[in-house]
Amino acid sequence: MSVPTAALDSSVCAPLPVLGQNVTVPLVTGGEVTYAALDYAASAPALQRVWDDVAAYAPYYGSVHRGAGYLSQLSTDLFENSRRTVAEFLGCRADDQVVFTRSTTDSLNLLAAAIPAGCQVFVYETEHHASLLPWRDARVTYLDAPRTPGQAVETLERALADRDPYGPALVCVTGASNVTGELWPVRELAAAAHAHGARIVLDAAQLAPHHPVDIAELDVDWVAFSGHKLYAPFGSGVLAGRADWLQSAEPYLAGGGASRKVARRADGGVDVDWHTTAARHEAGSPNVIGVYSIASACKALTEAGFDHLVAREQELVTRVREGLAEVPEVRVLSLFGDDAPRVGVISFVVRGWNSSHFAAALSAEYGIGVRDGLFCAHPLVRTLLGSDPQDPGECGAPEAEPGERSLNAIRVSFGAGTPDEHIDRFLRAVTELVREGARWNYRTEDGRCVPDRGEAAQV
């Protein structure tokens, strides 16, 4: 069986076609402009290729695994072929499992529910909350933010050397920071973990969309990522890697699909024989379209030539960093320093500006969408800003009024679908706002900085 697949236009070079690339938005100063989506780290726009593939499949939609009809069988084939596509994209080993989830957060919570009793978890304070917070039932050791990749490895080695060598242990680390974009020394951290009898899970939410991820080459035990950051629609994610802890754990969700056999006992109870495959943690009717969209995105990135996409993105990274460096009022946030390799995620603050005010002006006056706040990585941003842990500030809800200092930052992020013009407009806007100020007045409303209606600034 086969599903009609939208043809990949081999004549299209980077940037890859994405949804929304021609959407126009109004400006407070009058007129409209094509929207510059520079918030890829939160959610990347879906690739046109992915959307076309999903549209081609939609008429063939059917329930998977439990239907005898043609469309159900076709959808089942599509679902399981998608699993194989993702496994190939990640360089999975022969005995690894690919479990489909709702997101990176869901994937890491699934793994947290599957770790053995008494497991000690090691996690850096620099992690996104998705990988910082799920380990509530484990013994957690939080590691201080390292200032070099070598220090990251040394910090982990010291912590692992002090642990109980006979109990299970797990290290959780990001592949690329969602705040600074800096690449972490994953292979070296994996080697350190394994040398001390620990396992390691890689949060690849920010790495997989920007850089090839190979489980076998990196020698990590698990990888987690989200579809909505990999140019696919919302609502799907992946946990891929070793099967043993997943097979031994109770199902993440109890229900149909996870159970292989259910029978009443003589005493009136119920006996359940759970699957040992990935289905053990995929109870209920799965998100077939979400799964297929992830597989489509994996194929699209591979066929476009990931090396070429990486090279172009690095050119954009260089342009943004060099452009921001020409504005003395701008300070780019970094753990590992200017020479650290990084993906297209850059956070900064502007002297004399509330970051929420600056981001609001980028949007309202230039049609540029960026992120402001603490990026669901509060300990890391606080460390980078040199703030006290008790200083006020929330993710996405700054308390300061426009012009006042606030504990937050601005993040610009981009990727395979970003046109050069969006980068040029962003750098021009930053320079103009710093040099000339905002052309409009702004106020805080429901925790967000928004333009005042009809209130142009006096310049």
C-alpha positions in Angstrom: 0.0 0.0 0.0 1.1 3.6 -0.6 -0.1 7.1 0.2 0.2 9.8 -2.5 3.2 11.9 -1.4 3.7 15.5 -2.4 6.7 15.9 -4.6 9.8 17.6 -3.3 10.8 20.5 -5.5 14.4 19.7 -6.1 15.0 23.1 -7.7 14.3 24.9 -4.4 17.4 25.8 -2.5 17.5 27.1 1.1 15.5 28.7 2.6 13.0 25.8 2.4 9.4 26.8 1.7 7.4 27.1 4.9 3.8 27.9 5.7 3.1 31.6 6.5 6.0 32.9 4.4 3.7 35.4 2.6 1.5 36.4 5.6 1.2 40.1 6.1 0.7 41.8 9.4 -0.4 45.4 10.3 2.0 48.0 11.7 1.0 50.5 14.3 2.7 53.2 12.2 0.4 52.3 9.3 0.4 49.9 6.4 1.3 46.2 6.4 4.5 44.2 6.0 5.4 40.5 5.4 5.7 38.8 8.8 9.2 38.0 9.8 9.0 34.8 11.9 12.1 34.8 14.1 10.8 32.7 16.9 11.8 29.2 15.6 13.1 28.1 19.0 9.5 28.2 20.3 7.8 26.7 17.3 9.2 26.6 13.8 6.8 27.1 10.9 5.7 23.9 9.2 7.5 23.0 6.0 5.3 23.3 2.9 6.4 19.8 2.0 5.1 18.5 5.3 1.8 20.2 4.9 1.4 18.9 1.4 2.2 15.4 2.5 -0.4 15.5 5.3 -3.0 16.9 2.8 -2.3 14.1 0.4 -2.8 11.6 3.1 -5.9 13.1 4.7 -8.5 11.4 2.4 -6.9 8.0 3.3 -7.3 8.7 7.1 -8.2 5.6 9.1 -7.7 4.1 12.6 -4.4 2.3 13.1 -3.6 -1.2 14.3 -7.2 -2.3 15.0 -9.0 -1.9 11.7 -9.6 -4.5 9.0 -10.5 -2.0 6.3 -8.2 -0.9 3.6 -7.8 2.7 4.9 -7.0 1.4 8.4 -4.4 -1.0 7.0 -3.0 1.8 4.9 -2.8 4.1 8.0 -1.2 1.4 10.0 1.5 1.0 7.4 2.0 4.7 7.3 2.3 4.9 11.1 4.8 2.1 11.4 6.8 3.3 8.3 7.0 6.7 10.0 8.5 5.0 13.0 11.2 3.5 10.8 11.8 6.8 9.1 12.4 8.5 12.4 14.7 5.7 13.5 16.7 6.1 10.4 16.8 9.9 10.8 18.2 9.5 14.3 20.7 6.8 13.5 19.0 4.4 16.0 20.7 1.1 16.8 19.0 -2.2 15.9 17.5 -2.8 19.3 16.4 0.8 20.0 12.7 1.7 20.3 11.0 4.8 18.9 8.0 5.9 21.0 5.7 8.6 19.8 4.6 11.1 22.3 3.0 14.6 22.4 6.2 16.7 22.8 9.7 16.8 24.2 8.2 17.5 27.6 6.0 14.4 27.3 8.9 12.3 26.2 11.0 13.2 29.2 8.1 12.8 31.6 7.6 9.3 30.1 11.3 8.5 30.7 11.0 9.9 34.2 8.1 7.5 34.9 10.2 4.6 33.6 13.4 5.0 35.5 14.2 2.3 38.0 13.5 2.8 41.7 16.3 4.5 43.5 17.7 6.0 40.3 19.8 9.1 40.8 19.4 11.8 38.1 22.0 14.4 37.2 20.8 17.5 35.4 22.4 20.9 34.8 20.7 24.1 36.0 21.0 25.3 32.4 18.3 23.0 31.1 14.9 23.9 29.7 12.2 23.2 32.2 11.1 20.2 30.1 14.3 18.4 31.1 14.9 20.2 34.5 11.6 19.4 36.2 10.2 15.9 35.3 12.4 13.9 37.8 10.2 14.5 40.8 10.2 10.9 42.0 14.0 10.5 41.7 17.0 11.6 43.7 18.1 14.7 41.7 21.5 16.3 41.7 21.4 19.7 40.1 24.7 20.8 38.6 25.9 24.4 38.4 26.1 26.1 35.0 29.5 25.4 33.4 31.4 28.2 31.7 33.2 26.0 29.1 32.4 22.6 27.5 35.4 21.1 29.3 34.0 22.4 32.6 30.7 20.8 31.8 32.4 17.4 31.5 34.5 17.9 34.6 31.5 18.9 36.6 29.6 15.8 35.6 32.6 13.5 36.2 33.0 14.8 39.8 29.4 14.4 40.5 29.2 10.9 39.2 32.4 9.9 41.1 30.6 10.8 44.3 27.5 8.9 43.7 26.6 5.3 44.8 28.3 3.3 42.2 25.9 0.4 42.5 22.6 2.1 41.9 21.1 3.2 38.6 21.9 6.7 37.4 20.8 8.9 34.5 22.3 12.1 33.1 20.0 14.6 31.3 21.5 17.2 29.0 20.5 19.5 26.2 22.1 19.2 22.8 21.8 22.9 22.0 20.7 25.6 24.5 17.2 27.1 23.9 18.6 30.3 25.3 22.1 30.8 23.9 22.0 28.3 21.0 25.4 26.9 22.1 26.2 23.3 21.3 27.0 21.1 24.3 29.7 18.4 24.3 27.2 15.6 24.1 29.6 12.8 23.0 32.1 13.6 25.8 29.3 13.8 28.4 28.0 10.4 27.2 31.5 8.9 27.6 31.7 10.3 31.1 28.3 9.0 32.0 29.0 5.5 30.7 32.5 5.4 32.3 30.7 5.8 35.7 27.9 3.3 35.0 25.3 6.0 34.2 23.0 6.4 31.3 22.3 9.6 29.4 19.2 11.2 27.7 19.7 13.9 25.1 17.1 16.7 24.9 17.4 17.4 21.2 14.5 19.8 20.9 16.8 22.6 19.8 19.4 20.4 18.2 17.5 18.1 15.8 15.9 21.0 13.7 19.4 22.6 13.2 21.9 19.8 13.1 22.0 16.0 12.4 21.5 13.8 15.5 22.9 10.3 15.4 22.2 8.2 18.5 24.8 5.6 17.8 27.5 8.2 16.9 26.8 10.3 20.0 26.5 7.1 22.1 23.5 8.4 24.0 20.9 6.1 25.5 17.9 8.2 24.6 16.9 11.2 22.5 13.8 13.3 22.9 12.5 16.0 20.5 9.3 17.7 19.4 7.6 17.8 16.0 6.6 21.5 16.3 10.3 22.6 16.4 11.2 20.2 13.5 9.0 22.1 11.0 5.9 19.8 11.7 2.6 20.8 13.2 1.9 20.8 16.9 1.0 17.8 19.0 3.7 15.1 18.3 7.1 14.2 19.8 9.6 11.3 20.0 11.4 9.4 22.6 13.9 7.1 21.0 16.6 4.8 22.5 17.2 1.8 24.7 14.2 -0.5 25.3 15.0 -2.2 28.6 13.9 0.5 31.1 10.8 1.2 28.9 9.9 -2.5 28.7 10.3 -2.9 32.5 8.2 0.1 33.5 4.5 0.3 33.9 2.8 1.8 30.8 2.9 5.5 30.8 -0.8 5.5 30.1 -3.0 2.5 30.7 -5.5 1.6 28.0 -6.2 0.1 24.7 -3.2 -0.3 22.4 -0.8 -0.7 25.4 -2.4 -4.0 26.5 -1.8 -7.2 24.6 -4.2 -9.3 26.6 -6.8 -8.5 29.4 -8.7 -11.2 31.3 -10.9 -11.4 34.4 -9.6 -13.4 37.3 -11.6 -15.8 39.4 -11.6 -13.3 42.3 -13.2 -10.7 40.0 -10.0 -8.7 39.3 -8.3 -8.1 36.0 -5.0 -9.5 34.7 -3.2 -7.5 32.0 -0.5 -8.6 29.7 1.2 -5.4 28.5 3.1 -5.0 25.2 6.9 -4.9 25.4 7.2 -3.0 22.1 6.8 0.8 21.8 3.1 0.3 21.9 3.4 -0.3 25.7 3.7 3.5 26.1 1.3 4.6 23.2 -2.1 3.8 24.7 -5.1 5.2 23.0 -5.7 6.2 19.4 -2.4 7.7 18.3 -1.8 11.0 16.5 -1.2 9.5 13.1 -1.1 12.8 11.3 1.3 14.2 13.8 3.5 11.1 13.5 3.4 11.2 9.7 4.3 15.0 9.8 7.4 14.3 11.8 8.5 11.6 9.4 7.8 13.9 6.5 9.9 16.6 8.1 12.7 14.1 8.7 12.6 13.1 5.0 12.5 16.7 3.8 15.5 17.8 5.8 17.5 14.8 4.7 16.6 15.2 1.0 17.3 18.9 1.1 20.8 18.1 2.3 21.3 18.7 6.0 24.9 19.7 5.6 23.8 22.5 3.2 21.1 23.7 5.6 23.6 23.8 8.5 26.1 25.8 6.4 23.5 28.4 5.4 22.2 28.7 9.0 25.8 29.3 10.2 26.1 32.1 7.7 22.9 33.6 9.2 24.3 33.1 12.8 27.4 35.0 11.8 25.5 37.8 10.2 23.2 38.2 13.3 26.1 38.1 15.8 28.2 40.5 13.7 25.3 42.9 13.3 24.4 42.9 17.0 28.1 43.4 17.9 27.9 46.8 16.0 25.4 48.0 18.5 27.3 48.7 21.8 24.1 48.8 23.8 23.4 45.1 23.0 24.8 42.3 25.1 24.5 38.8 23.7 24.1 36.1 26.4 26.5 33.2 26.3 27.8 30.5 28.6 30.8 29.3 26.6 32.0 32.5 25.0 32.0 34.0 21.5 33.9 31.1 19.8 31.5 28.4 21.0 29.7 26.6 18.1 25.9 27.3 18.1 22.7 27.0 16.2 20.3 29.7 15.1 19.2 30.7 18.6 20.6 34.0 20.1 19.4 35.8 23.2 20.4 39.3 24.2 19.5 42.3 26.3 19.6 46.0 25.4 20.9 48.6 27.8 18.2 51.1 28.8 15.4 48.9 27.5 12.9 46.6 29.1 13.2 43.5 27.0 9.4 43.1 26.7 9.2 46.7 25.5 11.9 46.0 22.9 10.2 42.9 21.6 6.9 44.6 21.4 8.4 47.4 19.3 10.0 44.9 17.0 6.6 43.4 16.4 4.4 46.5 16.3 6.7 48.7 14.3 8.6 46.2 12.1 6.4 43.1 11.8 9.1 40.9 13.5 8.2 38.1 15.8 10.8 37.3 18.5 10.6 36.0 22.0 11.0 37.8 25.3 11.1 36.5 28.9 13.0 33.7 30.6 12.3 31.1 27.9 11.2 28.3 30.3 14.9 28.2 31.5 14.6 30.4 34.5 17.8 29.3 36.4 19.9 29.7 33.2 18.7 33.1 32.2 19.1 34.3 35.8 22.7 33.1 35.8 23.4 34.7 32.5 21.9 38.0 33.7 23.7 37.8 37.0 20.5 38.2 39.0 19.6 37.1 42.4 17.3 34.0 42.5 14.7 36.1 44.3 14.7 39.0 41.8 11.2 39.4 40.3 10.5 38.1 36.8 8.5 35.4 35.2 8.5 33.6 31.9 6.4 35.7 29.5 5.0 37.9 32.3 7.4 40.8 33.0 6.3 43.0 35.9 8.3 46.1 34.8 6.7 49.0 32.9 8.2 50.0 29.5 11.5 51.6 30.1 12.1 50.0 33.5 14.6 47.3 34.0 13.2 43.8 33.9 14.5 40.3 34.5 14.1 39.0 31.1 15.8 38.9 27.7 15.1 38.9 24.0 15.6 35.8 21.8 15.8 35.7 18.1 15.8 32.3 16.4 15.8 31.1 12.8 16.4 28.1 10.7 15.8 26.4 7.4 12.9 28.6 6.3 14.3 32.0 7.2 14.8 34.4 4.3 17.8 36.7 4.2 15.4 39.7 4.2 14.1 38.8 7.7 17.6 38.8 9.1 18.3 42.2 7.4 15.1 43.7 8.7 15.8 42.5 12.2 19.3 44.0 12.3 18.0 47.3 10.9 15.2 47.4 13.4 17.5 46.7 16.4 19.8 49.5 15.2 17.0 52.0 14.6 15.3 51.3 18.0 18.5 51.7 19.9 19.6 54.9 18.0 16.2 56.6 17.6 13.9 55.0 20.1 10.4 53.5 19.6 8.1 55.5 17.3 5.1 54.5 19.4 4.1 54.5 23.1 3.5 51.3 24.9 1.9 50.1 28.1 1.8 46.9 30.2 -1.5 45.0 29.9 -2.1 41.6 31.5 1.6 41.2 32.0 2.5 42.0 28.4 3.9 45.1 26.8 1.5 46.3 24.1 1.2 49.5 21.9 -1.1 52.2 23.1 -3.9 52.7 20.6 -3.3 55.9 18.6 -0.4 56.9 20.8 2.6 57.8 18.7 5.8 58.6 20.6 7.0 62.2 20.7 10.3 62.2 18.8 
